Amino acid sequence: MVLSCILRERRLRWERGDEVVVSPTLFASDKHDWETPQWLFDLLDEEFDFQIDVCATPENAKCRMFWMKEQDALSRTWDPWGAGFAAWCNPPYGREIKHWVKKAQEESAAGATVVMLLPARTDTAYYHDYIWPYACEMRFIRGRLKFVGGASAAPFPSVIVVFRPGRTGPPRVSTIERPQ
Ligand SMILES: C[S@@+](CC[C@H](N)C(=O)[O-])C[C@H]1O[C@@H](n2cnc3c(N)ncnc32)[C@H](O)[C@@H]1O
């Protein structure tokens, strides 16, 4: 019953031309805190040596140092040591995602390297306003990610976006594949 309602809503949204991101598995609730697969974080951490996870809870934090909703990373500096360290950011995937992308761009202008895991929605305003002009890399992930806690693979493609201090876009494009 629930599934048929979701599918009907999905068809209606498709017919209306709305953004179609409804999945019975991934978007059945308002939950937006889908945790990064560990293999992907480890792959990037080896390269960037992340010092802080700016969007986390104690249960899903990927770094020893992290910020939570209560501390509000959007109102803080992402390189608290001013040392040019790298911040990891897998933001909440709600409408507020644009604020996180804007903040990442601002923090990289202020000296932090910021690496984000984002849905590859390349037509959105936040891609055109902040990623195309300012990000230095986009690494498209081959296949759909299976987020920690998700029953199946995500219904959208994902991309890693890298902002580095002193660098601008357009981003260099490459791909990432899960190691066998
Ligand atoms: C997609 S999850 C990321 C989980 C994990 N840190 C990872 O990298 O996979 C987003 C997290 O951001 C947290 N969050 C939401 N608003 C926040 C805020 N204003 N400041 C810091 N964290 C926030 C949520 O509680 C959630 O745990």
The ligand as an SDF file (V2000), in Angstrom:
LIG
                    3D

 27 29  0  0  0  0  0  0  0  0999 V2000
   24.9490   12.7870    5.0620 C   0  0  0  0  0  0  0  0  0  0  0  0
   25.2830   12.7520    6.7960 S   0  0  0  0  0  0  0  0  0  0  0  0
   27.0140   12.5320    6.8470 C   0  0  0  0  0  0  0  0  0  0  0  0
   27.4010   11.3700    7.7250 C   0  0  0  0  0  0  0  0  0  0  0  0
   28.9010   11.0990    7.8340 C   0  0  0  0  0  0  0  0  0  0  0  0
   29.5850   12.1380    8.5350 N   0  0  0  0  0  0  0  0  0  0  0  0
   29.5270   10.8300    6.4810 C   0  0  0  0  0  0  0  0  0  0  0  0
   30.4220   11.5360    6.0750 O   0  0  0  0  0  0  0  0  0  0  0  0
   29.1000    9.8990    5.8400 O   0  0  0  0  0  0  0  0  0  0  0  0
   25.0840   14.4560    7.2270 C   0  0  0  0  0  0  0  0  0  0  0  0
   25.2500   14.7200    8.7140 C   0  0  0  0  0  0  0  0  0  0  0  0
   25.2540   16.1380    8.9410 O   0  0  0  0  0  0  0  0  0  0  0  0
   24.6970   16.3790   10.2220 C   0  0  0  0  0  0  0  0  0  0  0  0
   24.3070   17.7960   10.2360 N   0  0  0  0  0  0  0  0  0  0  0  0
   23.1280   18.3370    9.8370 C   0  0  0  0  0  0  0  0  0  0  0  0
   23.1590   19.6730    9.9780 N   0  0  0  0  0  0  0  0  0  0  0  0
   24.3840   19.9870   10.4690 C   0  0  0  0  0  0  0  0  0  0  0  0
   25.0250   21.2060   10.8380 C   0  0  0  0  0  0  0  0  0  0  0  0
   24.3870   22.3800   10.7220 N   0  0  0  0  0  0  0  0  0  0  0  0
   26.3180   21.1600   11.2860 N   0  0  0  0  0  0  0  0  0  0  0  0
   26.9680   19.9740   11.3950 C   0  0  0  0  0  0  0  0  0  0  0  0
   26.4090   18.7750   11.0770 N   0  0  0  0  0  0  0  0  0  0  0  0
   25.1330   18.7850   10.6210 C   0  0  0  0  0  0  0  0  0  0  0  0
   23.5620   15.3810   10.2940 C   0  0  0  0  0  0  0  0  0  0  0  0
   23.2050   15.1280   11.6320 O   0  0  0  0  0  0  0  0  0  0  0  0
   24.1650   14.1620    9.6010 C   0  0  0  0  0  0  0  0  0  0  0  0
   24.7270   13.2940   10.5390 O   0  0  0  0  0  0  0  0  0  0  0  0
  1  2  1  0
  2  3  1  0
  2 10  1  0
  3  4  1  0
  4  5  1  0
  5  6  1  0
  5  7  1  0
  7  8  2  0
  7  9  1  0
 10 11  1  0
 11 12  1  0
 11 26  1  0
 12 13  1  0
 13 14  1  0
 13 24  1  0
 14 15  1  0
 14 23  1  0
 15 16  2  0
 16 17  1  0
 17 18  1  0
 17 23  2  0
 18 19  1  0
 18 20  2  0
 20 21  1  0
 21 22  2  0
 22 23  1  0
 24 25  1  0
 24 26  1  0
 26 27  1  0
M  CHG  2   2   1   9  -1
M  END
$$$$
